[in-house]
Amino acid sequence: MRVLVVEDDEEMARAVATGLRRARMAVDVALDGTSGLERALSTDYDVVVLDRDLPGTHGDDVCAELIAAGCRGRVLMLTAAATTEDLVDGLGLGADDYLAKPFDFRALVARVGALARRAHPAAPPVLRRGDLVVDTARRRATRGDRPLELSPKEFGVLELLLAAEGRVVSAEELLERVWDEAADPFTNAVKVTVSRLRAKLGDPPVVETVARSGYRV
């Protein structure tokens, strides 16, 4: 899944991004509301973690603009305020969830994961294909009785392919949804990651290459 963190406190933004990446998510960061809005409107994010009190464009206005534009990504609003009135205001703007600072980081990861699952057509939190099981909530994968030690990118590719339910997923879509903004669009990272994923999944093969189209499970 791909997440945008919009937070003007650079130290906080980097900490949140690092933690989400450790939870196997691709993360981009914006340090003000204006650049955050531009990125959210131009990239298909699953979740936007949005600070409310932002320079440039206020977080309330960013949220309202995203809703008006029909963005698919879900919005988790962060704020230093924790009153009921603030909660009502934030949700009234169209935010999908609301979390007051300081927060338990495990709660943030869990909420981002839950929102990401709602950003797509309804999909179960546990994806299965034969003896292959991917628990998207706990970010774990197993095949048979064997836990799979997957890198964040390998996990993201497998999750997206399983969620596609047999649909062919292009390399471009995988790059857009699993990698972050630092990814080179001309890289062979997708091909290499799929190759490593296949090796870890073992036999019988699970991931099929569809010539000139992409990959599918």
C-alpha positions in Angstrom: 0.0 0.0 0.0 1.1 3.6 -0.6 0.7 6.3 2.0 1.3 10.1 2.0 2.3 11.8 5.2 1.5 15.5 5.3 3.1 16.9 8.5 5.0 20.2 8.9 7.1 19.0 11.9 9.9 17.4 9.9 11.1 15.3 12.7 7.6 13.9 13.3 7.0 13.4 9.6 10.3 11.4 9.2 9.5 9.3 12.3 6.0 8.5 11.1 7.3 7.7 7.6 10.1 5.4 9.0 7.7 3.5 11.2 5.2 3.0 8.4 7.9 1.8 6.1 8.9 -0.8 8.7 5.3 -1.9 8.6 5.9 -2.7 4.8 4.2 0.4 3.4 5.5 2.7 0.7 5.5 6.3 2.1 5.9 9.8 0.6 6.2 12.9 2.8 5.1 16.5 2.3 5.9 19.2 4.8 3.2 21.7 4.1 -0.4 21.7 3.0 0.1 23.0 -0.5 2.6 20.5 -1.6 0.6 17.7 0.2 -2.5 18.6 -1.7 -0.6 18.7 -5.0 0.8 15.2 -4.4 -2.5 13.7 -3.2 -4.3 15.0 -6.3 -1.6 13.6 -8.7 -0.8 10.2 -7.1 -3.2 7.3 -6.3 -2.5 7.0 -2.5 -4.3 4.5 -0.4 -4.2 6.6 2.7 -3.3 10.3 3.4 -2.1 10.9 7.0 -2.9 14.6 7.3 -1.9 17.0 10.1 -4.7 19.5 10.7 -2.6 22.6 11.5 -0.5 23.0 8.4 1.3 26.0 6.8 0.4 26.9 3.2 -2.9 25.2 2.8 -4.6 24.4 6.1 -5.3 20.7 6.8 -9.0 21.3 6.8 -8.9 22.8 3.3 -6.6 19.9 2.1 -9.2 17.4 3.3 -12.1 19.3 1.8 -10.3 19.6 -1.6 -9.5 15.8 -1.7 -13.1 14.9 -0.9 -14.4 17.4 -3.6 -12.0 15.9 -6.1 -13.3 12.4 -5.4 -9.9 11.0 -4.4 -10.0 7.3 -3.6 -7.5 7.5 -0.8 -8.7 7.6 2.8 -7.8 10.5 5.1 -6.5 10.0 8.6 -6.4 13.4 10.3 -3.8 14.1 13.0 -4.1 17.0 15.5 -2.7 18.3 18.7 -6.3 19.0 19.9 -8.3 16.1 21.4 -11.7 17.6 22.2 -15.0 16.1 21.0 -15.6 19.3 19.0 -12.4 18.9 17.1 -13.2 15.3 16.4 -16.7 16.2 15.1 -15.2 19.0 13.0 -12.5 16.7 11.5 -15.0 13.9 10.6 -17.4 16.5 9.3 -14.9 17.7 6.7 -14.9 14.2 5.3 -11.9 12.6 7.1 -12.3 8.9 7.6 -10.5 8.7 10.9 -9.1 11.1 13.5 -6.1 10.6 15.9 -4.9 13.1 18.5 -1.3 13.7 19.3 0.6 12.2 21.1 -0.5 8.8 19.8 0.5 5.2 20.2 2.4 4.4 17.0 0.9 0.9 16.9 -2.5 2.4 16.8 -1.5 4.6 13.9 -0.2 1.6 11.9 -3.4 -0.3 12.6 -5.6 2.5 11.6 -3.7 3.2 8.4 -3.9 -0.5 7.5 -7.6 -0.5 8.2 -8.2 2.6 6.1 -6.1 1.2 3.2 -8.4 -1.9 3.0 -11.4 0.4 2.7 -9.7 2.4 -0.1 -10.3 -0.5 -2.5 -13.4 -2.5 -3.4 -14.1 -4.6 -0.3 -11.4 -7.2 0.3 -10.9 -9.5 3.3 -8.1 -8.6 5.7 -6.8 -12.1 5.1 -6.1 -13.1 1.4 -5.8 -16.7 0.5 -4.9 -18.7 -2.6 -4.5 -22.4 -2.0 -2.0 -22.9 0.8 -0.8 -19.2 0.5 -2.1 -16.9 3.2 -1.4 -13.1 3.4 -2.7 -11.4 6.6 -2.8 -7.8 5.5 -3.7 -6.5 9.0 -0.7 -8.2 10.7 1.5 -7.8 7.6 2.4 -11.5 7.6 2.5 -14.2 4.9 2.7 -17.9 5.1 2.7 -20.8 2.7 1.5 -24.0 4.3 3.1 -24.1 7.7 6.1 -22.1 6.5 6.3 -18.3 7.4 7.6 -16.3 4.5 10.3 -13.8 5.2 9.4 -11.1 2.7 10.8 -7.7 2.2 8.4 -4.7 2.3 8.3 -4.6 -1.5 7.9 -8.3 -1.9 5.0 -8.3 0.5 3.4 -5.3 -1.2 3.6 -7.0 -4.6 2.2 -10.2 -3.3 -0.6 -8.4 -1.5 -1.6 -6.4 -4.6 -1.5 -9.5 -6.9 -3.7 -11.5 -4.5 -6.2 -8.7 -4.0 -6.5 -8.5 -7.8 -8.1 -11.9 -7.8 -6.7 -13.2 -11.0 -6.6 -9.8 -12.8 -3.4 -9.0 -14.6 -1.5 -6.3 -12.8 0.9 -4.3 -14.9 4.5 -3.5 -13.8 3.5 0.2 -14.0 0.7 -0.3 -11.5 2.9 -2.3 -9.2 5.5 0.5 -9.3 2.9 3.1 -8.6 1.3 1.3 -5.7 4.1 -0.5 -4.0 7.1 1.9 -4.5 7.4 5.5 -3.4 8.2 8.7 -5.2 11.9 7.9 -5.2 11.4 5.0 -7.6 12.9 5.3 -11.1 10.1 4.7 -13.7 12.7 3.0 -15.9 14.0 0.7 -13.3 13.8 -3.1 -13.4 12.9 -3.2 -9.7 9.5 -4.8 -10.3 11.0 -7.6 -12.4 13.7 -8.2 -9.8 11.3 -8.1 -6.9 8.9 -10.6 -8.6 11.8 -12.9 -9.3 12.8 -12.9 -5.6 9.2 -13.3 -4.5 8.8 -16.4 -6.7 11.9 -17.9 -5.2 10.6 -17.4 -1.7 7.2 -18.7 -2.5 8.6 -22.0 -3.8 6.8 -24.7 -5.8 4.3 -25.0 -7.3 4.6 -21.6 -8.9 2.1 -19.0 -7.8 2.9 -15.8 -9.8 2.5 -16.0 -13.6 4.0 -13.6 -16.1 1.6 -12.5 -18.8 3.6 -11.4 -21.8 3.6 -7.7 -22.5 0.9 -7.2 -19.9 2.1 -7.9 -16.3 1.7 -10.4 -13.6 -1.1 -12.4 -12.0 -1.8 -15.0 -9.3 
